[in-house]
Each structure stands twice: as C-alpha cells, then as structure tokens.
C-alpha cells in the first residue's frame, strides 16, 4: 500500500512542476518578445530624416552686423546684452528663448586684425552666465570661460587686441555645468575677423548677399516650447528632430551671384553634420576654424562637429535650386554609436535659390596665403589626452585644479585619443592648431587648415601642433574640453595656464566651485 500511495502522489507533483515550467517558459518568451520588440522600436525610432520634408517657405534671417563706436584711443567698442524673450519660430506660436540684444541668437561682431576691441557685456538674465570668444587669441582673463562669470544684473567689459588672421569665429556662454542649457536657449553669435591680405583676394565678401552666415542648430519642439530632453540611449547629448539656420525654420536664401560663400557654424550642442548638396555638386572649401586655407580644396562632403566652422564657396547657375543637406555618416565608431548618436540621420538644412540673372563672380584664387600655425618640427614637448565620458585623462573637471602648465612662446604636440568609443571632439581655448595626423595618417584636406576644434570619434587618435604665445598668467586658466556640451558639462574638461620660462602655475580663482553633476 505504501508503494502504491507514493506513486499516486508523485504524479500530481510532476504535473504541477510541468505546468510551472511551461508557465515560466511562456513568461520568458513574452519577456524576450517584449524586450526584442522594445529594442526594435528603439532601433527603428532612432533614425531621423527631414530629407524631402522641408517646405523651405521662410526667407533666411541674416543676423545684423553689430553696431560699434570708436573710443578716443581707437578701441572699437561693442555692446552685448544677454536677455530673455520670446521668438516666433512657428506662425502664431511664441517660444521662450534667450538672446543677445534680442530674443534669440545675437548680432555678428566684426573687427580687423590689429584693432583694439572692447565688448561691454550686460547680464539681463535671472542667472549667472559668461560669454566665451570661441577661436579667439586673447588674454586668459578676457577669454570668457567659467572663471569669468557675470552675475544677474552684472557687467563685464573684456578688451584685447585682435592678433590673428581673417576667420569665422563665434561667441557663446561657458558656465560650468550649464553650457548646454544656455546655448540651447539661444545664446550664440558669430564674430568675423578681417585682415588686409584676405580683403584683397577675389572672394565673395558682401555680407548677407554673397557672403552668408549659416548658423546651424538642431531643435525639437513640444508645442510652442523647446524640448531639450535627452532620449533614451542618447549618451552623446541632446539630438533634435529638425534643423534651423540663423533661428529660421524651413529656410531659403535667394542667390544673386554666380558664387556664394557660406560661413558654416555648427552651433548644435551634440549633433555632428556631414554637409553636402542634394545634387552632390562640388564646392570649394576656402576656410576652416582659424582662417583661410593655403588654396581652395574641392569636395562634395564636409563633416563638422559641434563648435567647428568652415567657409565654403558654391557655384550657382541662373534659375536653379539646390539644398544644403547633412548626410548619414560612417565614422562614428561601432554600429551602436552610429545609430544612437545621430550618425544615421539626415537633414535638409537650407535651400539656395538662384535668380534668373546672376551677377558675374571672379574665379577663386589659386593661392590664398600661408597658414599661421606651427608644424611638428617646432615642437619641444608632447602631451597625451585620453577622452572618456568620465573625464579627460581619468579626471573630471575641477575649477580649483590646474591640469597642465605650458611655457609662453613654446610649441607642443598634443596627442588626443577617444578611449570610450562614443563620439567626442576636442577644443582648445586661445590657440589655433595644425592637425598633424589622424590615426597615424596625413589628415584629409578639410583638416589641413588652422583648427581649434576637431572631431575625435571612437577608436580615433589625432596629433595636434600648437604654439602658446601668451600672455603669461599663472593664475587664470584657459580650458580644453569636449565640445559636445553635455559631455563638457558632465566634466570632460581640463585647465591649463601659460607661464613664463621657469615660472610655476598659481591657484585659479573660483576654486571652490568644483565639478558638479546636472
């Protein structure tokens, strides 16, 4: 009887176990399907394209040239006020924004080499900020980095002598931990430098006519307001779902000359663009971050990461149209970064519309001058910078720490490597550098000019030569950092000071405000 009873009770147990296993298998299958479906949704939803979807119904707004006065000592004086306001990007909808001397973006400042310049900054916002002169060679105290904060209601009047070649620079805020927010809200503008040499060259130079500023930003709207949220998997930072130029959605520019010069500025906070034209026409690259190339370089694609600038000249025929487009890119690193960091995205950015009759344009010069950046043979020291989201060389930004000390008048070679695989770039304040190598090879034509910002995608190493002409200031640092602003705000930034030979670095002011998360 005992044996029979045991056999009887064993069957229900095996049956229950079987049901449990079947149930667990079903649950596991459902979970796997849900996870797989969710990943597929994330994967397919990560790609963004506005190709063929833009109406190009709005005339491109051209930022006005900033008014200036001349002091008794010959100093050119500009006034910039940071202020809050509302901007109508879409008909009948007012978007809360910030701007300089207006509700969004700022005027274009323009000065000549050799001029003394003063910019009187007033902060009309309800929080502190700064104004950094991106690409400008100037004393560290005038640089507008995170140590030169301007409090609400405060003023600041940096002044310096312009001592660098004609170039397309820009200005934007640089408050540590909040740069992405302040730029996204609209605080940015162009700063054009001229010199005698470039003024004599047969290049398009009628501002707003055949010489056009093109400030490109990606945006996303939630109703009338900006949506600056970071989507899941987007460790690169904010990526919008459409672009605008000079604060204009669906922009077109009417062209009245055979040649038009576009001063491209990637003012986005994280997005990298690969510019070309919808009909794959060639254009001439004539200038990079720090000025004109030695000779025009012909190409049909041009990649610009956040903060980089380029001057391109495109030829138009009477009555034709073409679209400035950003194409998908294949150098982000692995497939994951390409998909979720914007490498697969494409945008129709700006339509060029040629008039039925065009003014004749002179041919571009075969030679434009010599670069004023050092070469490797001038280098007296090398340094290494490993880029990771957690910091540069393993250290997050600390306002009270000097990371590097360089000697005034010296040339150095900086080796910069992407160590974590996600897209980064590298910007150095005060200097223009020469890109010596990209992964051990000669850089492509678009990287052979004077640069202050360079894209460093996953598994990439770049070598840069730069000269530090000062002036020396052991207590006031310049910055170097990733210009994907979410990364910069998160601590991907370091500080260096320029000192006289034999001098030691001091202690920066504001050292109590170290790195903080956001």
C-alpha positions in Angstrom: 0.0 0.0 0.0 2.8 2.4 0.9 4.4 2.0 -2.5 1.1 2.5 -4.3 0.4 5.7 -2.4 3.8 7.1 -3.2 3.4 6.5 -6.9 0.0 8.2 -6.7 1.3 11.3 -5.0 4.3 11.6 -7.4 2.2 12.0 -10.5 0.5 15.3 -9.3 3.9 16.7 -8.3 5.4 16.0 -11.7 2.2 17.5 -13.3 2.5 20.7 -11.2 6.2 21.0 -12.0 5.5 20.6 -15.7 2.8 23.3 -15.5 5.2 25.6 -13.6 7.9 25.1 -16.2 5.5 25.7 -19.1 4.3 28.9 -17.4 7.8 30.1 -16.8 8.7 29.3 -20.4 5.7 31.3 -21.6 6.6 34.2 -19.3 10.3 34.1 -20.5 9.1 34.1 -24.1 6.8 37.0 -23.6 9.6 38.9 -21.8 12.0 38.1 -24.6 9.5 39.2 -27.2 8.8 42.4 -25.3 12.4 43.2 -24.9 13.1 42.4 -28.5 10.1 44.4 -29.6 11.2 47.3 -27.4 14.7 47.2 -28.8 13.4 47.0 -32.3 11.2 50.1 -31.6 14.2 51.9 -30.1 16.4 50.9 -33.1 13.9 51.9 -35.8 12.9 55.1 -34.0 16.5 56.3 -33.5 16.9 57.3 -37.1 15.8 60.9 -38.1 15.4 62.3 -41.6 13.9 65.5 -42.9 15.0 64.9 -46.5 12.2 65.9 -48.8 10.0 67.0 -45.9 11.0 70.7 -45.6 8.9 73.3 -47.3 11.6 76.0 -47.4 8.9 78.6 -47.1 10.8 81.1 -44.9 13.4 83.6 -46.1 16.6 83.1 -44.2 17.1 85.6 -41.4 20.6 87.1 -41.6 22.0 88.3 -38.2 22.6 92.1 -38.3 26.1 93.4 -38.0 26.6 94.7 -34.5 26.9 98.4 -34.2 30.1 99.8 -32.7 31.7 103.0 -31.6 35.4 104.1 -31.6 36.9 105.3 -28.4 39.5 108.2 -28.3 42.3 105.6 -28.2 41.0 103.9 -31.3 39.3 101.0 -29.5 36.3 99.5 -31.3 33.5 99.1 -28.7 30.6 96.7 -28.9 27.6 96.3 -26.6 26.0 92.9 -25.9 23.1 92.3 -23.5 22.1 88.8 -22.5 18.3 88.8 -22.2 15.2 86.6 -22.1 12.3 86.9 -24.5 10.0 85.1 -26.9 10.6 84.2 -30.5 8.0 83.2 -33.2 9.6 80.3 -35.0 6.2 78.9 -36.0 3.3 81.1 -37.1 1.3 82.3 -34.1 3.4 80.4 -31.5 5.8 82.2 -29.1 8.7 80.2 -27.8 10.5 81.3 -24.6 14.2 82.0 -25.6 17.3 83.8 -24.7 19.4 86.0 -26.9 22.0 88.8 -27.2 20.4 92.2 -27.9 17.3 90.4 -29.0 15.2 87.4 -28.2 17.3 84.7 -30.0 20.9 84.4 -31.1 23.0 87.7 -31.4 24.4 90.1 -33.9 27.5 89.4 -35.9 30.5 91.2 -34.5 33.2 92.2 -37.0 36.7 93.6 -36.4 40.0 93.8 -38.3 43.4 92.4 -37.4 45.4 94.9 -35.4 42.3 96.6 -33.9 41.8 97.1 -30.2 38.4 95.6 -29.2 36.2 96.0 -26.2 32.9 94.3 -25.7 30.6 95.6 -22.9 28.6 92.7 -21.6 25.4 93.2 -19.6 23.6 90.2 -18.0 19.9 90.8 -18.1 19.1 87.2 -17.2 18.0 85.9 -13.8 21.0 83.6 -13.6 24.8 84.0 -14.0 26.4 83.2 -17.3 29.5 84.0 -19.3 30.5 85.0 -22.9 33.4 83.0 -24.4 35.1 84.1 -27.6 35.5 80.7 -29.3 38.6 80.6 -31.5 39.9 84.0 -30.4 43.6 84.5 -29.3 43.4 86.8 -26.2 44.5 87.0 -22.6 43.0 84.4 -20.3 41.2 86.9 -18.1 39.3 88.1 -21.3 38.5 84.5 -22.5 35.0 84.3 -21.0 35.5 80.8 -19.6 33.8 79.5 -16.4 36.1 81.7 -14.2 34.7 84.9 -15.8 31.0 84.6 -14.6 28.7 87.6 -15.0 26.1 87.7 -12.3 22.4 88.7 -12.9 22.4 92.4 -13.4 26.2 92.4 -13.6 28.5 93.8 -16.3 31.9 92.8 -17.7 34.0 94.6 -20.3 36.8 92.4 -21.8 39.2 94.1 -24.1 42.1 92.9 -26.3 44.0 93.5 -29.5 43.0 91.3 -32.4 46.1 89.4 -33.5 45.2 86.6 -35.8 44.2 86.1 -39.4 40.8 86.7 -41.0 38.5 84.0 -39.8 35.0 83.0 -38.8 34.8 82.7 -35.0 31.8 82.8 -32.6 30.7 83.6 -29.1 28.6 81.7 -26.6 28.2 81.1 -22.9 30.6 78.9 -20.9 29.2 78.4 -17.3 30.5 75.2 -15.9 27.7 72.6 -15.8 25.2 74.7 -17.7 26.7 75.5 -21.0 24.4 73.1 -22.9 21.3 74.8 -21.4 22.4 78.3 -22.1 23.4 77.6 -25.7 20.2 75.7 -26.4 18.1 78.6 -25.2 19.7 80.9 -27.9 22.9 82.5 -26.6 25.2 82.4 -29.6 26.5 84.6 -32.3 29.2 84.9 -35.0 32.4 87.0 -34.7 34.1 87.7 -38.1 37.7 88.8 -38.3 39.1 90.6 -41.4 42.7 91.4 -42.4 44.4 93.2 -45.2 45.5 90.1 -47.0 42.0 88.5 -47.3 40.4 91.8 -48.3 42.5 91.8 -51.5 41.5 88.3 -52.5 38.7 87.8 -55.1 36.4 86.0 -52.6 32.7 86.7 -52.1 32.5 89.3 -49.4 29.2 91.2 -49.4 27.8 90.3 -46.0 24.3 88.8 -46.2 24.4 88.9 -50.1 27.1 86.6 -51.4 28.8 86.1 -48.0 26.2 84.5 -45.8 26.4 83.4 -42.1 24.9 79.9 -41.7 24.4 79.1 -38.0 23.1 75.5 -37.9 21.3 74.1 -34.8 19.1 71.1 -34.3 15.9 71.6 -32.3 12.8 69.8 -31.1 9.5 71.4 -30.1 6.9 70.4 -27.5 4.1 72.6 -28.7 5.4 76.1 -28.7 8.3 75.4 -26.3 11.6 73.8 -27.0 12.0 70.2 -25.9 15.6 69.8 -24.7 15.1 66.4 -23.2 17.7 63.6 -23.8 16.1 60.5 -25.3 17.0 57.0 -24.0 20.3 55.6 -25.3 21.5 59.1 -26.3 24.7 59.4 -24.2 26.0 61.8 -26.8 23.6 64.6 -25.5 20.6 66.3 -27.0 19.7 65.4 -30.5 16.9 67.3 -32.2 14.5 66.1 -34.9 14.9 69.0 -37.2 17.3 71.9 -38.0 17.1 75.6 -38.3 19.5 78.2 -39.6 20.1 81.6 -38.0 16.9 80.8 -36.0 14.9 80.2 -39.2 12.8 77.0 -39.7 12.4 75.9 -43.3 14.9 78.5 -44.6 15.7 79.5 -48.1 18.3 82.0 -49.3 18.0 83.9 -52.6 21.3 84.0 -54.5 22.1 86.8 -56.9 25.7 86.0 -57.7 27.4 83.1 -59.5 29.4 82.3 -56.4 28.1 82.4 -52.9 30.2 82.0 -49.7 28.6 80.1 -46.8 30.2 80.6 -43.4 29.1 77.4 -41.8 28.9 77.2 -38.0 27.8 74.0 -36.2 26.2 75.6 -33.2 24.4 72.4 -32.1 25.2 71.1 -28.7 25.9 67.4 -29.7 25.0 66.8 -33.3 27.7 66.2 -36.0 26.8 67.2 -39.6 28.2 65.9 -42.9 27.4 68.7 -45.2 26.9 68.5 -48.9 24.3 69.4 -51.5 21.3 67.4 -52.6 22.6 67.1 -56.2 26.1 66.1 -55.0 27.7 69.1 -56.6 31.2 70.0 -55.7 32.0 73.1 -53.6 35.3 74.8 -52.6 36.4 74.8 -49.0 38.3 78.1 -48.6 38.5 78.4 -44.8 38.4 76.3 -41.6 38.1 77.3 -37.9 41.1 79.7 -37.8 41.1 81.2 -41.3 41.7 80.7 -45.0 43.4 77.6 -46.4 46.6 77.9 -48.5 44.5 77.0 -51.5 40.8 76.2 -52.2 40.0 72.4 -51.7 37.3 70.8 -53.9 35.0 68.3 -52.2 31.4 67.2 -52.0 31.1 66.4 -48.3 32.3 68.3 -45.2 31.9 67.0 -41.7 31.6 69.5 -38.8 31.2 68.6 -35.2 29.9 71.0 -32.6 31.8 74.3 -32.4 33.6 73.8 -35.8 33.3 76.3 -38.6 34.1 76.2 -42.3 33.8 78.7 -45.2 32.7 77.1 -48.5 32.0 78.6 -51.9 29.4 77.1 -54.2 28.7 78.0 -57.8 25.1 78.6 -58.9 23.5 78.7 -62.4 20.6 81.1 -63.2 17.2 79.9 -62.0 18.4 76.7 -60.3 17.9 75.4 -56.8 19.9 73.2 -54.6 19.6 72.1 -50.9 22.4 72.2 -48.3 22.0 68.7 -46.8 23.5 66.8 -43.9 24.1 63.1 -45.0 24.4 59.9 -42.9 27.9 59.3 -41.6 30.0 56.2 -41.2 32.9 57.2 -38.9 31.2 57.3 -35.5 32.8 54.1 -34.4 30.6 51.0 -33.9 27.1 50.5 -35.2 25.6 51.3 -31.8 27.1 54.7 -31.6 26.3 55.4 -35.3 22.6 54.6 -34.7 22.0 56.2 -31.3 24.4 59.2 -31.6 23.0 60.5 -34.9 25.3 59.0 -37.5 22.4 57.6 -39.5 20.4 60.8 -39.5 20.0 63.2 -42.5 18.6 66.7 -42.8 17.6 69.2 -45.4 19.1 72.3 -44.0 18.9 75.3 -46.4 17.6 75.8 -49.9 19.6 78.1 -52.2 17.5 79.7 -55.0 19.4 81.4 -57.8 17.8 84.3 -59.5 17.1 84.2 -63.3 20.0 86.6 -63.8 23.2 86.4 -61.8 26.0 88.9 -61.3 29.3 87.7 -62.6 31.8 86.5 -59.9 35.5 86.4 -60.3 37.2 83.0 -60.3 38.5 81.8 -56.9 42.3 82.5 -56.3 44.6 79.6 -56.8 46.6 80.6 -53.7 45.2 82.3 -50.6 48.3 82.6 -48.3 50.2 80.6 -45.8 49.0 79.1 -42.6 50.0 80.7 -39.3 50.1 77.5 -37.3 53.2 75.6 -36.2 54.4 72.3 -37.6 55.8 69.2 -35.7 59.4 70.3 -36.2 58.8 73.2 -33.9 57.5 71.1 -31.0 59.5 71.0 -27.8 57.1 68.8 -25.8 54.4 66.2 -26.1 51.3 65.6 -24.0 48.6 63.0 -24.0 44.8 63.4 -23.5 42.6 60.4 -23.2 38.9 61.2 -23.8 36.2 59.5 -21.7 32.8 60.5 -20.6 34.1 60.3 -17.0 36.7 62.9 -17.7 40.0 63.7 -19.6 42.9 61.5 -18.5 40.6 59.9 -16.0 39.9 63.2 -14.1 36.7 65.1 -14.1 36.8 68.9 -14.3 37.8 70.7 -11.1 37.7 74.5 -11.1 40.4 74.7 -8.5 42.9 72.4 -10.2 45.4 73.4 -12.9 45.9 70.3 -15.1 48.6 71.4 -17.5 51.2 74.2 -17.4 52.7 75.4 -20.7 55.5 77.9 -21.3 54.9 81.1 -23.2 56.4 81.0 -26.7 56.7 77.2 -26.9 55.2 74.8 -29.4 53.9 71.4 -28.2 52.4 68.3 -29.8 49.2 67.1 -28.1 48.0 63.5 -28.8 44.3 63.1 -28.2 42.6 59.7 -28.2 39.0 58.6 -27.9 39.1 55.9 -25.2 35.5 55.0 -24.6 34.0 54.7 -28.1 31.3 57.3 -28.0 31.6 60.4 -30.2 33.7 63.2 -28.8 35.6 66.2 -30.1 38.4 68.4 -28.7 38.5 72.2 -28.4 41.5 74.2 -27.1 41.0 77.8 -26.0 43.2 80.6 -27.1 45.1 78.8 -29.8 44.8 77.5 -33.4 46.4 74.2 -34.1 47.6 72.1 -37.0 46.3 68.6 -37.3 49.4 66.5 -37.9 47.9 63.0 -38.1 44.6 61.2 -37.9 45.2 57.5 -36.8 48.8 57.8 -38.0 47.9 59.1 -41.4 48.0 62.5 -43.2 44.8 64.4 -42.4 42.2 64.9 -45.2 42.1 68.3 -46.9 39.3 69.6 -44.6 41.6 69.2 -41.6 44.7 70.8 -43.1 43.8 74.4 -42.2 44.0 76.2 -38.9 41.8 74.5 -36.3 40.7 75.0 -32.7 38.2 72.1 -32.6 38.5 68.6 -34.1 36.2 65.6 -34.2 37.5 62.5 -32.4 35.1 59.6 -33.0 35.5 56.2 -31.4 38.9 54.5 -31.7 40.4 57.6 -33.2 43.7 59.3 -32.3 44.7 62.8 -33.5 48.0 64.6 -33.2 47.9 68.4 -32.9 50.7 71.0 -33.0 50.0 74.3 -31.3 52.0 77.3 -30.1 51.3 79.2 -26.9 52.0 82.9 -27.4 50.5 84.1 -24.2 50.4 86.4 -22.5 51.5 84.6 -19.4 49.1 84.4 -16.5 49.9 81.7 -13.9 46.6 82.2 -12.0 44.0 82.4 -14.8 43.5 79.2 -16.8 42.3 78.5 -20.3 40.1 75.4 -21.0 40.4 72.3 -23.2 37.4 70.1 -23.4 34.9 68.0 -25.4 32.6 70.5 -27.2 29.7 68.1 -27.1 28.2 70.2 -24.4 26.5 67.5 -22.4 29.9 65.9 -22.1 31.6 69.2 -21.2 29.0 69.9 -18.5 29.5 66.5 -17.1 33.2 67.0 -16.5 35.0 66.4 -19.8 37.1 69.5 -19.4 40.5 70.5 -18.1 42.5 73.7 -17.4 45.9 74.9 -18.5 47.9 78.1 -17.7 50.5 79.8 -19.7 53.6 80.8 -17.7 57.0 82.5 -18.3 60.0 80.2 -18.5 60.8 78.8 -15.1 57.5 80.1 -13.6 55.1 77.9 -11.7 51.4 77.6 -12.0 49.4 79.5 -9.4 45.9 78.9 -8.0 42.9 79.8 -10.0 40.1 82.0 -8.6 36.7 80.4 -8.1 38.4 77.1 -6.9 35.5 76.4 -4.5 33.2 75.7 -7.5 34.4 72.3 -8.5 32.7 69.8 -10.8 29.0 69.2 -10.1 26.5 67.0 -11.9 23.4 68.3 -13.6 
